[in-house]
Amino acid sequence: MGKSDKKRILLKIGSNVLTKETNQISRGKLEDIARQIAALKDTYEFIIVSSGAIAVAKQFVELESDGKPINVKQALASIGQPHLMRIFHENFWELGLLTSQCLLSYSDFKKSDSKKNIKNTINVLIENNYIPIINENDTVATDEIKFGDNDKLSALTASLLKVDLLIIATNTNGIYTKKSMGSEHNETINETSNIATLKEQIQASISLHGTGGMATKIAAAEIAQDAKIETWIVNGLNDNFIVDALSNKTQFTKIITK
């Protein structure tokens, strides 16, 4: 199977998954992700959009500041990002996987030259068996030009790179029906192409560490759908979640193209 035959997956990992809903990055979770990518690498090529820089920084420091909350966040992101990449590198390297860092800003997606450059750079990395690990360039972003969350960043990147599948890993078994929320058994919406229906079903739920709730994931799926890309919302807290979703062994939500 040649490189061009491989299906391209963009995997978005939220902070709640990376930390396994604790206050620190879970090396076990990163091992789990690396192991799955290693097992799938002959058939699939991966691009990762990962949150977690701020969560990592909070393990090391407590910042004093008179500044605006965004400045503290940006400082934390700046401290945490190298540590986040180091943890990725260590866990992936042990399984023979190579990683690279790409920090992107919202304004990069507004300029055709930047977009072309992102695309070409990431394609070169993939051709050379490097897994691009993308995060927002928080240090330079302002409130006005932030993605707001990495769900949107993942969808814009997926569209730009014409991936075959966008997988958003979160802490639920996909999107639940409104009527089952709060009951003993949450009922997953398994498959739909109707984004409007999904918007009606969700309630404003904000995850513990993340900046987005389900609304941002549906907005991301809408961007992907416009680019003719299918989005899966899967429970990244489960071990083997990528492989199990690909072999349809778990409950998750597929948002298919029209």
C-alpha positions in Angstrom: 0.0 0.0 0.0 1.6 3.3 -1.1 1.5 6.5 0.9 -1.2 8.0 -1.2 -3.5 5.0 -0.5 -3.6 5.7 3.2 -6.7 7.3 4.6 -6.0 10.5 6.4 -7.5 11.0 9.9 -7.4 14.2 11.9 -7.7 13.3 15.6 -8.7 16.1 17.9 -7.9 15.4 21.6 -9.4 17.6 24.2 -7.8 18.4 27.6 -10.5 16.3 29.4 -9.2 13.3 27.5 -5.5 14.0 27.8 -5.9 14.4 31.6 -8.5 11.6 31.9 -10.5 14.3 33.8 -7.9 14.8 36.4 -5.6 17.8 37.0 -2.6 16.4 35.1 -1.7 14.9 31.7 -2.2 11.1 31.7 0.9 9.4 30.2 -1.2 6.2 30.1 -3.7 8.0 27.8 -0.9 9.2 25.5 0.5 5.6 25.4 -2.9 4.4 24.5 -3.2 6.9 21.6 0.4 6.2 20.4 -0.2 2.4 20.5 -3.3 2.7 18.4 -1.6 5.0 15.8 1.3 2.5 15.6 -1.2 -0.4 15.0 -3.0 1.6 12.3 -0.1 3.3 10.6 0.0 1.0 7.5 -3.6 1.9 6.7 -4.0 5.4 8.1 -2.0 8.6 8.4 -2.7 10.8 11.4 -2.7 14.5 12.1 -3.3 15.4 15.7 -4.8 18.6 17.1 -4.1 18.6 20.8 -5.2 20.8 23.7 -3.5 20.5 27.1 -0.7 23.1 27.2 -2.4 25.0 30.0 -3.3 21.8 31.9 0.4 20.8 31.8 1.6 24.2 32.9 -0.7 24.1 36.0 1.2 21.0 37.1 4.4 23.1 37.3 3.5 26.6 38.2 1.2 29.0 39.8 1.5 32.4 38.2 1.2 35.7 40.0 -0.4 38.4 37.8 -2.1 41.8 37.8 -2.8 41.3 34.1 -6.0 40.2 32.3 -6.9 36.5 32.5 -6.0 36.0 28.9 -2.4 37.1 29.6 -2.1 34.6 32.4 -3.6 31.9 30.1 -1.1 32.8 27.3 1.8 32.7 29.8 0.6 29.3 31.0 0.3 28.0 27.4 3.8 29.2 26.7 5.2 27.3 29.7 3.1 24.2 29.1 3.5 23.8 25.3 7.1 22.5 25.4 6.2 20.1 28.2 3.2 18.9 26.3 5.4 18.2 23.2 8.0 16.5 25.3 5.4 14.1 26.8 4.0 13.4 23.2 7.6 12.8 21.9 8.6 10.5 24.7 5.5 8.3 24.5 5.4 8.2 20.7 9.1 7.7 20.3 9.0 4.5 22.4 6.7 3.0 19.7 8.8 4.2 16.8 6.6 7.2 16.0 8.0 10.6 15.1 6.2 13.8 16.1 6.5 17.4 15.1 4.9 20.6 16.5 2.8 23.0 14.5 1.4 26.1 16.2 -1.3 27.8 14.2 -3.2 31.1 14.6 -6.7 32.0 13.4 -5.3 34.6 11.1 -3.3 31.9 9.3 -6.5 30.5 7.9 -7.5 34.0 6.6 -4.6 34.3 4.2 -4.2 32.2 1.1 -0.4 32.2 1.3 -0.4 31.0 4.9 -3.0 28.3 4.1 -0.9 27.0 1.2 2.2 27.0 3.4 0.4 25.1 6.3 -0.8 22.6 3.8 2.6 22.1 2.1 4.5 21.9 5.4 2.1 19.4 6.9 2.2 17.2 3.7 6.0 17.2 3.8 5.9 16.1 7.4 3.4 13.3 6.7 5.4 12.1 3.7 8.4 11.8 5.9 6.5 9.8 8.6 6.2 12.6 11.1 2.9 13.1 12.9 2.1 16.8 13.1 0.8 17.8 16.5 -1.1 21.0 16.1 -2.2 23.5 18.8 -3.3 27.1 18.7 -0.5 29.6 19.0 -2.0 30.9 22.3 0.9 33.1 23.1 0.1 35.6 20.2 -3.7 35.2 20.0 -6.0 37.8 21.3 -9.7 37.5 22.4 -10.8 38.8 19.0 -8.7 36.4 16.9 -8.8 33.2 19.0 -10.4 30.0 17.7 -12.1 29.9 21.0 -11.4 26.2 21.2 -9.5 23.5 19.4 -12.7 22.0 17.9 -12.9 24.8 15.4 -9.1 24.6 14.7 -9.4 20.9 14.1 -12.3 21.4 11.6 -10.5 24.2 9.7 -7.3 22.1 9.5 -9.3 19.0 8.4 -10.9 21.0 5.6 -7.6 22.5 4.5 -5.8 19.1 4.4 -8.8 17.3 2.8 -8.7 14.6 5.4 -10.9 11.5 5.1 -12.2 11.6 8.6 -12.3 14.0 11.6 -12.4 12.2 15.0 -13.1 14.4 18.0 -12.2 12.6 21.2 -14.1 13.8 24.2 -15.5 12.5 27.5 -18.9 11.3 26.4 -20.1 8.4 24.1 -20.8 10.9 21.4 -23.9 13.2 21.4 -26.8 12.1 23.6 -30.5 12.5 22.9 -32.0 15.3 25.0 -34.6 13.1 26.5 -32.0 10.6 27.8 -29.8 13.3 29.4 -29.7 13.1 33.2 -31.3 9.6 33.1 -29.5 6.5 34.1 -28.7 5.5 30.5 -27.6 8.2 28.1 -28.7 7.3 24.6 -26.2 8.1 21.9 -27.3 9.5 18.5 -25.5 7.0 16.3 -25.6 8.6 12.9 -27.1 11.7 11.2 -26.3 14.2 8.5 -28.8 16.7 10.0 -26.8 19.3 12.0 -29.9 21.3 12.9 -31.3 18.3 14.7 -28.1 17.9 16.7 -28.2 21.5 17.8 -31.7 21.0 19.1 -30.6 17.9 21.1 -27.6 19.4 23.0 -27.7 21.2 26.2 -25.0 23.8 27.1 -22.5 21.6 28.8 -19.0 22.8 29.4 -16.3 20.2 30.1 -14.1 20.4 33.2 -10.8 21.5 31.6 -11.9 22.2 28.0 -13.2 25.5 26.6 -15.9 23.9 24.5 -18.9 21.9 25.2 -20.9 19.8 22.7 -21.9 23.0 20.8 -18.4 23.7 19.6 -18.1 20.1 18.4 -21.3 20.4 16.4 -20.0 23.7 15.0 -16.8 21.9 14.0 -18.8 19.1 12.4 -20.7 21.6 10.4 -17.4 23.1 9.0 -16.2 19.6 8.2 -19.5 18.7 6.6 -19.3 21.7 4.3 -15.9 20.3 3.2 -17.5 16.9 2.6 -15.7 15.3 5.6 -17.4 13.0 8.0 -17.0 13.7 11.8 -17.0 11.1 14.6 -17.5 12.2 18.2 -16.0 9.4 20.3 -15.3 8.8 24.0 -11.5 9.2 24.2 -11.5 8.2 27.9 -11.9 4.6 26.8 -8.8 2.6 26.0 -8.5 1.7 22.3 -11.1 4.2 21.3 -9.8 4.9 17.8 -9.5 1.2 16.8 -12.8 0.3 18.4 -14.6 3.2 16.6 -13.1 2.2 13.3 -14.3 -1.4 13.8 -17.7 -0.1 15.1 -17.4 -1.7 18.5 -18.5 1.3 20.6 -21.3 3.8 20.9 -20.3 7.1 19.3 -21.9 9.7 17.0 -21.2 9.8 13.2 -22.0 13.1 11.5 -22.1 12.0 7.9 -21.9 14.2 4.8 -25.1 15.1 3.0 
